[in-house]
Amino acid sequence: MTASATVFKGHGIYTQQERNVMYIIVPTPQLFYLKKIVEKIDTNAFIVVHHVREVSGGTYVKRKKIQKRIHSNYSV
């Protein structure tokens, strides 16, 4: 299984504030764990889930590397 994430700057039209936006692709079985991590970090996070049939291009990092990075920064 693979996962991929991109962080980019967003600007809220209503709040007029800059925010970091994360676009994360994870296999469906990992979605539960990702949501738990996000909720622990930011209880006000806005989460949108899209079910995607195909992803191509870009760079994917193997799951163990992603988990190591997540767990080194945040504990669930």
PyMOL Python script that loads the backbone (N, CA, C, O; Angstrom):
from pymol import cmd

cmd.read_pdbstr("""\
ATOM      1  N   MET A   1       0.842  -1.185   0.000  1.00  0.00           N
ATOM      2  CA  MET A   1       0.000   0.000   0.000  1.00  0.00           C
ATOM      3  C   MET A   1       0.880   1.239   0.000  1.00  0.00           C
ATOM      4  O   MET A   1       1.974   1.238   0.564  1.00  0.00           O
ATOM      5  N   THR A   2       0.394   2.289  -0.635  1.00  0.00           N
ATOM      6  CA  THR A   2       1.152   3.526  -0.712  1.00  0.00           C
ATOM      7  C   THR A   2       0.327   4.703  -0.230  1.00  0.00           C
ATOM      8  O   THR A   2      -0.899   4.627  -0.149  1.00  0.00           O
ATOM      9  N   ALA A   3       1.001   5.773   0.084  1.00  0.00           N
ATOM     10  CA  ALA A   3       0.337   7.013   0.482  1.00  0.00           C
ATOM     11  C   ALA A   3       1.131   8.173  -0.085  1.00  0.00           C
ATOM     12  O   ALA A   3       2.318   8.035  -0.384  1.00  0.00           O
ATOM     13  N   SER A   4       0.486   9.299  -0.231  1.00  0.00           N
ATOM     14  CA  SER A   4       1.164  10.489  -0.735  1.00  0.00           C
ATOM     15  C   SER A   4       0.496  11.722  -0.129  1.00  0.00           C
ATOM     16  O   SER A   4      -0.709  11.724   0.120  1.00  0.00           O
ATOM     17  N   ALA A   5       1.281  12.761   0.103  1.00  0.00           N
ATOM     18  CA  ALA A   5       0.726  13.991   0.674  1.00  0.00           C
ATOM     19  C   ALA A   5       1.404  15.205   0.055  1.00  0.00           C
ATOM     20  O   ALA A   5       2.589  15.173  -0.276  1.00  0.00           O
ATOM     21  N   THR A   6       0.637  16.266  -0.093  1.00  0.00           N
ATOM     22  CA  THR A   6       1.139  17.548  -0.570  1.00  0.00           C
ATOM     23  C   THR A   6       0.581  18.632   0.340  1.00  0.00           C
ATOM     24  O   THR A   6      -0.603  18.614   0.674  1.00  0.00           O
ATOM     25  N   VAL A   7       1.419  19.566   0.737  1.00  0.00           N
ATOM     26  CA  VAL A   7       0.980  20.704   1.551  1.00  0.00           C
ATOM     27  C   VAL A   7       1.126  21.957   0.697  1.00  0.00           C
ATOM     28  O   VAL A   7       2.161  22.175   0.068  1.00  0.00           O
ATOM     29  N   PHE A   8       0.082  22.773   0.683  1.00  0.00           N
ATOM     30  CA  PHE A   8       0.168  24.040  -0.048  1.00  0.00           C
ATOM     31  C   PHE A   8      -0.557  25.118   0.742  1.00  0.00           C
ATOM     32  O   PHE A   8      -1.340  24.814   1.642  1.00  0.00           O
ATOM     33  N   LYS A   9      -0.301  26.361   0.412  1.00  0.00           N
ATOM     34  CA  LYS A   9      -0.918  27.498   1.096  1.00  0.00           C
ATOM     35  C   LYS A   9      -2.304  27.750   0.522  1.00  0.00           C
ATOM     36  O   LYS A   9      -2.507  27.726  -0.692  1.00  0.00           O
ATOM     37  N   GLY A  10      -3.247  27.990   1.417  1.00  0.00           N
ATOM     38  CA  GLY A  10      -4.600  28.335   1.008  1.00  0.00           C
ATOM     39  C   GLY A  10      -4.981  29.662   1.647  1.00  0.00           C
ATOM     40  O   GLY A  10      -4.368  30.083   2.628  1.00  0.00           O
ATOM     41  N   HIS A  11      -5.982  30.313   1.096  1.00  0.00           N
ATOM     42  CA  HIS A  11      -6.444  31.594   1.622  1.00  0.00           C
ATOM     43  C   HIS A  11      -7.955  31.518   1.766  1.00  0.00           C
ATOM     44  O   HIS A  11      -8.671  31.335   0.782  1.00  0.00           O
ATOM     45  N   GLY A  12      -8.442  31.660   3.009  1.00  0.00           N
ATOM     46  CA  GLY A  12      -9.878  31.601   3.266  1.00  0.00           C
ATOM     47  C   GLY A  12     -10.579  32.863   2.777  1.00  0.00           C
ATOM     48  O   GLY A  12     -10.233  33.969   3.192  1.00  0.00           O
ATOM     49  N   ILE A  13     -11.545  32.703   1.913  1.00  0.00           N
ATOM     50  CA  ILE A  13     -12.290  33.853   1.395  1.00  0.00           C
ATOM     51  C   ILE A  13     -13.095  34.504   2.515  1.00  0.00           C
ATOM     52  O   ILE A  13     -13.144  35.730   2.612  1.00  0.00           O
ATOM     53  N   TYR A  14     -13.724  33.694   3.357  1.00  0.00           N
ATOM     54  CA  TYR A  14     -14.547  34.228   4.442  1.00  0.00           C
ATOM     55  C   TYR A  14     -13.685  34.800   5.569  1.00  0.00           C
ATOM     56  O   TYR A  14     -13.932  35.913   6.033  1.00  0.00           O
ATOM     57  N   THR A  15     -12.673  34.044   6.011  1.00  0.00           N
ATOM     58  CA  THR A  15     -11.854  34.464   7.151  1.00  0.00           C
ATOM     59  C   THR A  15     -10.734  35.417   6.768  1.00  0.00           C
ATOM     60  O   THR A  15     -10.191  36.117   7.623  1.00  0.00           O
ATOM     61  N   GLN A  16     -10.385  35.448   5.485  1.00  0.00           N
ATOM     62  CA  GLN A  16      -9.267  36.261   5.000  1.00  0.00           C
ATOM     63  C   GLN A  16      -7.948  35.860   5.676  1.00  0.00           C
ATOM     64  O   GLN A  16      -7.062  36.696   5.848  1.00  0.00           O
ATOM     65  N   GLN A  17      -7.820  34.597   6.054  1.00  0.00           N
ATOM     66  CA  GLN A  17      -6.610  34.100   6.701  1.00  0.00           C
ATOM     67  C   GLN A  17      -5.925  33.061   5.832  1.00  0.00           C
ATOM     68  O   GLN A  17      -6.574  32.294   5.121  1.00  0.00           O
ATOM     69  N   GLU A  18      -4.586  33.052   5.905  1.00  0.00           N
ATOM     70  CA  GLU A  18      -3.828  32.016   5.223  1.00  0.00           C
ATOM     71  C   GLU A  18      -3.832  30.757   6.055  1.00  0.00           C
ATOM     72  O   GLU A  18      -3.760  30.811   7.282  1.00  0.00           O
ATOM     73  N   ARG A  19      -3.917  29.635   5.392  1.00  0.00           N
ATOM     74  CA  ARG A  19      -3.924  28.330   6.057  1.00  0.00           C
ATOM     75  C   ARG A  19      -3.066  27.367   5.258  1.00  0.00           C
ATOM     76  O   ARG A  19      -2.907  27.518   4.047  1.00  0.00           O
ATOM     77  N   ASN A  20      -2.514  26.378   5.945  1.00  0.00           N
ATOM     78  CA  ASN A  20      -1.881  25.271   5.245  1.00  0.00           C
ATOM     79  C   ASN A  20      -2.965  24.272   4.882  1.00  0.00           C
ATOM     80  O   ASN A  20      -3.821  23.945   5.705  1.00  0.00           O
ATOM     81  N   VAL A  21      -2.926  23.791   3.655  1.00  0.00           N
ATOM     82  CA  VAL A  21      -3.878  22.807   3.175  1.00  0.00           C
ATOM     83  C   VAL A  21      -3.095  21.538   2.853  1.00  0.00           C
ATOM     84  O   VAL A  21      -2.085  21.583   2.150  1.00  0.00           O
ATOM     85  N   MET A  22      -3.568  20.412   3.370  1.00  0.00           N
ATOM     86  CA  MET A  22      -2.919  19.137   3.079  1.00  0.00           C
ATOM     87  C   MET A  22      -3.834  18.325   2.176  1.00  0.00           C
ATOM     88  O   MET A  22      -5.022  18.158   2.448  1.00  0.00           O
ATOM     89  N   TYR A  23      -3.257  17.833   1.110  1.00  0.00           N
ATOM     90  CA  TYR A  23      -3.970  16.932   0.207  1.00  0.00           C
ATOM     91  C   TYR A  23      -3.298  15.579   0.362  1.00  0.00           C
ATOM     92  O   TYR A  23      -2.136  15.414  -0.011  1.00  0.00           O
ATOM     93  N   ILE A  24      -4.017  14.616   0.907  1.00  0.00           N
ATOM     94  CA  ILE A  24      -3.420  13.331   1.266  1.00  0.00           C
ATOM     95  C   ILE A  24      -4.168  12.209   0.554  1.00  0.00           C
ATOM     96  O   ILE A  24      -5.398  12.170   0.534  1.00  0.00           O
ATOM     97  N   ILE A  25      -3.400  11.310  -0.023  1.00  0.00           N
ATOM     98  CA  ILE A  25      -3.982  10.133  -0.663  1.00  0.00           C
ATOM     99  C   ILE A  25      -3.568   8.924   0.162  1.00  0.00           C
ATOM    100  O   ILE A  25      -2.379   8.655   0.333  1.00  0.00           O
ATOM    101  N   VAL A  26      -4.551   8.202   0.668  1.00  0.00           N
ATOM    102  CA  VAL A  26      -4.279   6.984   1.436  1.00  0.00           C
ATOM    103  C   VAL A  26      -5.225   5.886   0.972  1.00  0.00           C
ATOM    104  O   VAL A  26      -6.321   6.169   0.488  1.00  0.00           O
ATOM    105  N   PRO A  27      -4.805   4.642   1.119  1.00  0.00           N
ATOM    106  CA  PRO A  27      -5.729   3.536   0.831  1.00  0.00           C
ATOM    107  C   PRO A  27      -6.899   3.591   1.810  1.00  0.00           C
ATOM    108  O   PRO A  27      -6.729   4.006   2.956  1.00  0.00           O
ATOM    109  N   THR A  28      -8.065   3.181   1.373  1.00  0.00           N
ATOM    110  CA  THR A  28      -9.267   3.224   2.206  1.00  0.00           C
ATOM    111  C   THR A  28      -9.084   2.600   3.588  1.00  0.00           C
ATOM    112  O   THR A  28      -9.572   3.169   4.564  1.00  0.00           O
ATOM    113  N   PRO A  29      -8.407   1.460   3.719  1.00  0.00           N
ATOM    114  CA  PRO A  29      -8.250   0.889   5.067  1.00  0.00           C
ATOM    115  C   PRO A  29      -7.466   1.789   6.027  1.00  0.00           C
ATOM    116  O   PRO A  29      -7.583   1.624   7.242  1.00  0.00           O
ATOM    117  N   GLN A  30      -6.676   2.727   5.521  1.00  0.00           N
ATOM    118  CA  GLN A  30      -5.891   3.622   6.368  1.00  0.00           C
ATOM    119  C   GLN A  30      -6.622   4.923   6.706  1.00  0.00           C
ATOM    120  O   GLN A  30      -6.141   5.709   7.522  1.00  0.00           O
ATOM    121  N   LEU A  31      -7.768   5.151   6.091  1.00  0.00           N
ATOM    122  CA  LEU A  31      -8.508   6.403   6.287  1.00  0.00           C
ATOM    123  C   LEU A  31      -8.894   6.622   7.746  1.00  0.00           C
ATOM    124  O   LEU A  31      -8.776   7.739   8.249  1.00  0.00           O
ATOM    125  N   PHE A  32      -9.345   5.597   8.422  1.00  0.00           N
ATOM    126  CA  PHE A  32      -9.730   5.699   9.827  1.00  0.00           C
ATOM    127  C   PHE A  32      -8.567   6.246  10.665  1.00  0.00           C
ATOM    128  O   PHE A  32      -8.752   7.159  11.470  1.00  0.00           O
ATOM    129  N   TYR A  33      -7.369   5.682  10.467  1.00  0.00           N
ATOM    130  CA  TYR A  33      -6.195   6.102  11.237  1.00  0.00           C
ATOM    131  C   TYR A  33      -5.780   7.528  10.900  1.00  0.00           C
ATOM    132  O   TYR A  33      -5.392   8.292  11.785  1.00  0.00           O
ATOM    133  N   LEU A  34      -5.861   7.884   9.631  1.00  0.00           N
ATOM    134  CA  LEU A  34      -5.526   9.249   9.224  1.00  0.00           C
ATOM    135  C   LEU A  34      -6.466  10.252   9.887  1.00  0.00           C
ATOM    136  O   LEU A  34      -6.016  11.285  10.383  1.00  0.00           O
ATOM    137  N   LYS A  35      -7.759   9.960   9.901  1.00  0.00           N
ATOM    138  CA  LYS A  35      -8.729  10.857  10.525  1.00  0.00           C
ATOM    139  C   LYS A  35      -8.473  11.016  12.018  1.00  0.00           C
ATOM    140  O   LYS A  35      -8.622  12.111  12.560  1.00  0.00           O
ATOM    141  N   LYS A  36      -8.088   9.931  12.685  1.00  0.00           N
ATOM    142  CA  LYS A  36      -7.763   9.999  14.115  1.00  0.00           C
ATOM    143  C   LYS A  36      -6.555  10.892  14.361  1.00  0.00           C
ATOM    144  O   LYS A  36      -6.547  11.672  15.313  1.00  0.00           O
ATOM    145  N   ILE A  37      -5.541  10.790  13.520  1.00  0.00           N
ATOM    146  CA  ILE A  37      -4.345  11.629  13.651  1.00  0.00           C
ATOM    147  C   ILE A  37      -4.709  13.096  13.458  1.00  0.00           C
ATOM    148  O   ILE A  37      -4.300  13.952  14.242  1.00  0.00           O
ATOM    149  N   VAL A  38      -5.480  13.380  12.412  1.00  0.00           N
ATOM    150  CA  VAL A  38      -5.875  14.772  12.126  1.00  0.00           C
ATOM    151  C   VAL A  38      -6.696  15.337  13.279  1.00  0.00           C
ATOM    152  O   VAL A  38      -6.455  16.464  13.711  1.00  0.00           O
ATOM    153  N   GLU A  39      -7.651  14.581  13.777  1.00  0.00           N
ATOM    154  CA  GLU A  39      -8.493  15.050  14.884  1.00  0.00           C
ATOM    155  C   GLU A  39      -7.679  15.324  16.143  1.00  0.00           C
ATOM    156  O   GLU A  39      -7.979  16.255  16.890  1.00  0.00           O
ATOM    157  N   LYS A  40      -6.650  14.513  16.378  1.00  0.00           N
ATOM    158  CA  LYS A  40      -5.813  14.725  17.556  1.00  0.00           C
ATOM    159  C   LYS A  40      -4.979  15.997  17.425  1.00  0.00           C
ATOM    160  O   LYS A  40      -4.735  16.689  18.414  1.00  0.00           O
ATOM    161  N   ILE A  41      -4.544  16.303  16.208  1.00  0.00           N
ATOM    162  CA  ILE A  41      -3.718  17.485  15.964  1.00  0.00           C
ATOM    163  C   ILE A  41      -4.566  18.750  15.923  1.00  0.00           C
ATOM    164  O   ILE A  41      -4.192  19.775  16.494  1.00  0.00           O
ATOM    165  N   ASP A  42      -5.722  18.674  15.238  1.00  0.00           N
ATOM    166  CA  ASP A  42      -6.567  19.861  15.063  1.00  0.00           C
ATOM    167  C   ASP A  42      -8.035  19.446  15.121  1.00  0.00           C
ATOM    168  O   ASP A  42      -8.573  18.905  14.155  1.00  0.00           O
ATOM    169  N   THR A  43      -8.674  19.702  16.253  1.00  0.00           N
ATOM    170  CA  THR A  43     -10.078  19.305  16.422  1.00  0.00           C
ATOM    171  C   THR A  43     -11.019  20.091  15.516  1.00  0.00           C
ATOM    172  O   THR A  43     -12.164  19.683  15.318  1.00  0.00           O
ATOM    173  N   ASN A  44     -10.555  21.214  14.963  1.00  0.00           N
ATOM    174  CA  ASN A  44     -11.379  22.020  14.063  1.00  0.00           C
ATOM    175  C   ASN A  44     -11.033  21.801  12.593  1.00  0.00           C
ATOM    176  O   ASN A  44     -11.491  22.551  11.731  1.00  0.00           O
ATOM    177  N   ALA A  45     -10.238  20.788  12.303  1.00  0.00           N
ATOM    178  CA  ALA A  45      -9.822  20.538  10.920  1.00  0.00           C
ATOM    179  C   ALA A  45     -11.037  20.242  10.040  1.00  0.00           C
ATOM    180  O   ALA A  45     -11.993  19.592  10.463  1.00  0.00           O
ATOM    181  N   PHE A  46     -10.972  20.730   8.826  1.00  0.00           N
ATOM    182  CA  PHE A  46     -12.009  20.490   7.824  1.00  0.00           C
ATOM    183  C   PHE A  46     -11.517  19.337   6.961  1.00  0.00           C
ATOM    184  O   PHE A  46     -10.497  19.461   6.284  1.00  0.00           O
ATOM    185  N   ILE A  47     -12.229  18.227   6.978  1.00  0.00           N
ATOM    186  CA  ILE A  47     -11.806  17.020   6.263  1.00  0.00           C
ATOM    187  C   ILE A  47     -12.811  16.707   5.165  1.00  0.00           C
ATOM    188  O   ILE A  47     -14.017  16.662   5.405  1.00  0.00           O
ATOM    189  N   VAL A  48     -12.303  16.493   3.967  1.00  0.00           N
ATOM    190  CA  VAL A  48     -13.135  16.088   2.834  1.00  0.00           C
ATOM    191  C   VAL A  48     -12.583  14.766   2.324  1.00  0.00           C
ATOM    192  O   VAL A  48     -11.376  14.634   2.123  1.00  0.00           O
ATOM    193  N   VAL A  49     -13.452  13.789   2.114  1.00  0.00           N
ATOM    194  CA  VAL A  49     -13.028  12.480   1.633  1.00  0.00           C
ATOM    195  C   VAL A  49     -13.564  12.279   0.225  1.00  0.00           C
ATOM    196  O   VAL A  49     -14.764  12.397  -0.023  1.00  0.00           O
ATOM    197  N   HIS A  50     -12.664  11.976  -0.684  1.00  0.00           N
ATOM    198  CA  HIS A  50     -13.031  11.651  -2.067  1.00  0.00           C
ATOM    199  C   HIS A  50     -12.623  10.213  -2.321  1.00  0.00           C
ATOM    200  O   HIS A  50     -11.493   9.830  -2.019  1.00  0.00           O
ATOM    201  N   HIS A  51     -13.509   9.423  -2.861  1.00  0.00           N
ATOM    202  CA  HIS A  51     -13.149   8.067  -3.246  1.00  0.00           C
ATOM    203  C   HIS A  51     -12.646   8.125  -4.680  1.00  0.00           C
ATOM    204  O   HIS A  51     -13.377   8.502  -5.595  1.00  0.00           O
ATOM    205  N   VAL A  52     -11.400   7.749  -4.858  1.00  0.00           N
ATOM    206  CA  VAL A  52     -10.721   7.871  -6.146  1.00  0.00           C
ATOM    207  C   VAL A  52     -10.498   6.484  -6.728  1.00  0.00           C
ATOM    208  O   VAL A  52     -10.072   5.567  -6.026  1.00  0.00           O
ATOM    209  N   ARG A  53     -10.783   6.341  -7.988  1.00  0.00           N
ATOM    210  CA  ARG A  53     -10.581   5.051  -8.646  1.00  0.00           C
ATOM    211  C   ARG A  53      -9.164   4.900  -9.172  1.00  0.00           C
ATOM    212  O   ARG A  53      -8.627   3.793  -9.214  1.00  0.00           O
ATOM    213  N   GLU A  54      -8.562   6.002  -9.568  1.00  0.00           N
ATOM    214  CA  GLU A  54      -7.242   5.907 -10.186  1.00  0.00           C
ATOM    215  C   GLU A  54      -6.407   7.115  -9.832  1.00  0.00           C
ATOM    216  O   GLU A  54      -6.901   8.243  -9.821  1.00  0.00           O
ATOM    217  N   VAL A  55      -5.154   6.881  -9.547  1.00  0.00           N
ATOM    218  CA  VAL A  55      -4.184   7.948  -9.300  1.00  0.00           C
ATOM    219  C   VAL A  55      -2.971   7.635 -10.143  1.00  0.00           C
ATOM    220  O   VAL A  55      -2.481   6.505 -10.127  1.00  0.00           O
ATOM    221  N   SER A  56      -2.475   8.616 -10.880  1.00  0.00           N
ATOM    222  CA  SER A  56      -1.279   8.381 -11.681  1.00  0.00           C
ATOM    223  C   SER A  56      -0.356   9.582 -11.574  1.00  0.00           C
ATOM    224  O   SER A  56      -0.785  10.693 -11.261  1.00  0.00           O
ATOM    225  N   GLY A  57       0.912   9.337 -11.840  1.00  0.00           N
ATOM    226  CA  GLY A  57       1.905  10.405 -11.784  1.00  0.00           C
ATOM    227  C   GLY A  57       2.307  10.719 -10.357  1.00  0.00           C
ATOM    228  O   GLY A  57       1.809  10.104  -9.414  1.00  0.00           O
ATOM    229  N   GLY A  58       3.200  11.669 -10.199  1.00  0.00           N
ATOM    230  CA  GLY A  58       3.633  12.074  -8.863  1.00  0.00           C
ATOM    231  C   GLY A  58       4.581  11.076  -8.233  1.00  0.00           C
ATOM    232  O   GLY A  58       5.073  10.155  -8.885  1.00  0.00           O
ATOM    233  N   THR A  59       4.826  11.281  -6.951  1.00  0.00           N
ATOM    234  CA  THR A  59       5.735  10.426  -6.208  1.00  0.00           C
ATOM    235  C   THR A  59       5.007   9.822  -5.028  1.00  0.00           C
ATOM    236  O   THR A  59       4.290  10.517  -4.309  1.00  0.00           O
ATOM    237  N   TYR A  60       5.187   8.557  -4.833  1.00  0.00           N
ATOM    238  CA  TYR A  60       4.576   7.867  -3.713  1.00  0.00           C
ATOM    239  C   TYR A  60       5.673   7.344  -2.800  1.00  0.00           C
ATOM    240  O   TYR A  60       6.710   6.878  -3.273  1.00  0.00           O
ATOM    241  N   VAL A  61       5.451   7.418  -1.500  1.00  0.00           N
ATOM    242  CA  VAL A  61       6.404   6.927  -0.513  1.00  0.00           C
ATOM    243  C   VAL A  61       5.811   5.682   0.111  1.00  0.00           C
ATOM    244  O   VAL A  61       4.619   5.639   0.417  1.00  0.00           O
ATOM    245  N   LYS A  62       6.640   4.670   0.301  1.00  0.00           N
ATOM    246  CA  LYS A  62       6.139   3.440   0.899  1.00  0.00           C
ATOM    247  C   LYS A  62       5.580   3.691   2.288  1.00  0.00           C
ATOM    248  O   LYS A  62       6.041   4.584   2.999  1.00  0.00           O
ATOM    249  N   ARG A  63       4.595   2.909   2.667  1.00  0.00           N
ATOM    250  CA  ARG A  63       3.843   3.088   3.909  1.00  0.00           C
ATOM    251  C   ARG A  63       4.733   3.163   5.146  1.00  0.00           C
ATOM    252  O   ARG A  63       4.488   4.005   6.010  1.00  0.00           O
ATOM    253  N   LYS A  64       5.741   2.328   5.265  1.00  0.00           N
ATOM    254  CA  LYS A  64       6.582   2.334   6.449  1.00  0.00           C
ATOM    255  C   LYS A  64       7.297   3.669   6.623  1.00  0.00           C
ATOM    256  O   LYS A  64       7.453   4.139   7.750  1.00  0.00           O
ATOM    257  N   LYS A  65       7.728   4.283   5.536  1.00  0.00           N
ATOM    258  CA  LYS A  65       8.390   5.583   5.626  1.00  0.00           C
ATOM    259  C   LYS A  65       7.410   6.649   6.101  1.00  0.00           C
ATOM    260  O   LYS A  65       7.767   7.485   6.931  1.00  0.00           O
ATOM    261  N   ILE A  66       6.182   6.635   5.589  1.00  0.00           N
ATOM    262  CA  ILE A  66       5.156   7.599   5.996  1.00  0.00           C
ATOM    263  C   ILE A  66       4.839   7.413   7.477  1.00  0.00           C
ATOM    264  O   ILE A  66       4.801   8.387   8.228  1.00  0.00           O
ATOM    265  N   GLN A  67       4.611   6.171   7.900  1.00  0.00           N
ATOM    266  CA  GLN A  67       4.288   5.915   9.300  1.00  0.00           C
ATOM    267  C   GLN A  67       5.417   6.371  10.209  1.00  0.00           C
ATOM    268  O   GLN A  67       5.163   6.932  11.275  1.00  0.00           O
ATOM    269  N   LYS A  68       6.642   6.143   9.811  1.00  0.00           N
ATOM    270  CA  LYS A  68       7.787   6.554  10.635  1.00  0.00           C
ATOM    271  C   LYS A  68       7.792   8.065  10.790  1.00  0.00           C
ATOM    272  O   LYS A  68       8.035   8.562  11.889  1.00  0.00           O
ATOM    273  N   ARG A  69       7.532   8.813   9.718  1.00  0.00           N
ATOM    274  CA  ARG A  69       7.491  10.274   9.778  1.00  0.00           C
ATOM    275  C   ARG A  69       6.340  10.762  10.653  1.00  0.00           C
ATOM    276  O   ARG A  69       6.515  11.672  11.463  1.00  0.00           O
ATOM    277  N   ILE A  70       5.172  10.160  10.489  1.00  0.00           N
ATOM    278  CA  ILE A  70       4.000  10.572  11.267  1.00  0.00           C
ATOM    279  C   ILE A  70       4.228  10.301  12.744  1.00  0.00           C
ATOM    280  O   ILE A  70       3.990  11.171  13.582  1.00  0.00           O
ATOM    281  N   HIS A  71       4.688   9.101  13.064  1.00  0.00           N
ATOM    282  CA  HIS A  71       4.863   8.737  14.462  1.00  0.00           C
ATOM    283  C   HIS A  71       6.009   9.485  15.111  1.00  0.00           C
ATOM    284  O   HIS A  71       6.016   9.646  16.331  1.00  0.00           O
ATOM    285  N   SER A  72       6.976   9.947  14.338  1.00  0.00           N
ATOM    286  CA  SER A  72       8.067  10.711  14.943  1.00  0.00           C
ATOM    287  C   SER A  72       7.597  12.119  15.291  1.00  0.00           C
ATOM    288  O   SER A  72       8.166  12.753  16.180  1.00  0.00           O
ATOM    289  N   ASN A  73       6.571  12.619  14.609  1.00  0.00           N
ATOM    290  CA  ASN A  73       6.059  13.973  14.858  1.00  0.00           C
ATOM    291  C   ASN A  73       4.825  13.983  15.748  1.00  0.00           C
ATOM    292  O   ASN A  73       4.628  14.922  16.520  1.00  0.00           O
ATOM    293  N   TYR A  74       4.003  12.963  15.651  1.00  0.00           N
ATOM    294  CA  TYR A  74       2.751  12.925  16.379  1.00  0.00           C
ATOM    295  C   TYR A  74       2.527  11.529  16.916  1.00  0.00           C
ATOM    296  O   TYR A  74       2.809  10.549  16.226  1.00  0.00           O
ATOM    297  N   SER A  75       2.029  11.422  18.127  1.00  0.00           N
ATOM    298  CA  SER A  75       1.681  10.105  18.651  1.00  0.00           C
ATOM    299  C   SER A  75       0.177   9.972  18.675  1.00  0.00           C
ATOM    300  O   SER A  75      -0.533  10.906  19.049  1.00  0.00           O
ATOM    301  N   VAL A  76      -0.305   8.822  18.278  1.00  0.00           N
ATOM    302  CA  VAL A  76      -1.752   8.600  18.192  1.00  0.00           C
ATOM    303  C   VAL A  76      -2.233   7.885  19.432  1.00  0.00           C
ATOM    304  O   VAL A  76      -3.424   7.603  19.559  1.00  0.00           O
TER     305      VAL A  76
END
""", "prot")
cmd.dss("prot")
cmd.show_as("cartoon", "prot")
cmd.util.cbc("prot")
cmd.orient("prot")
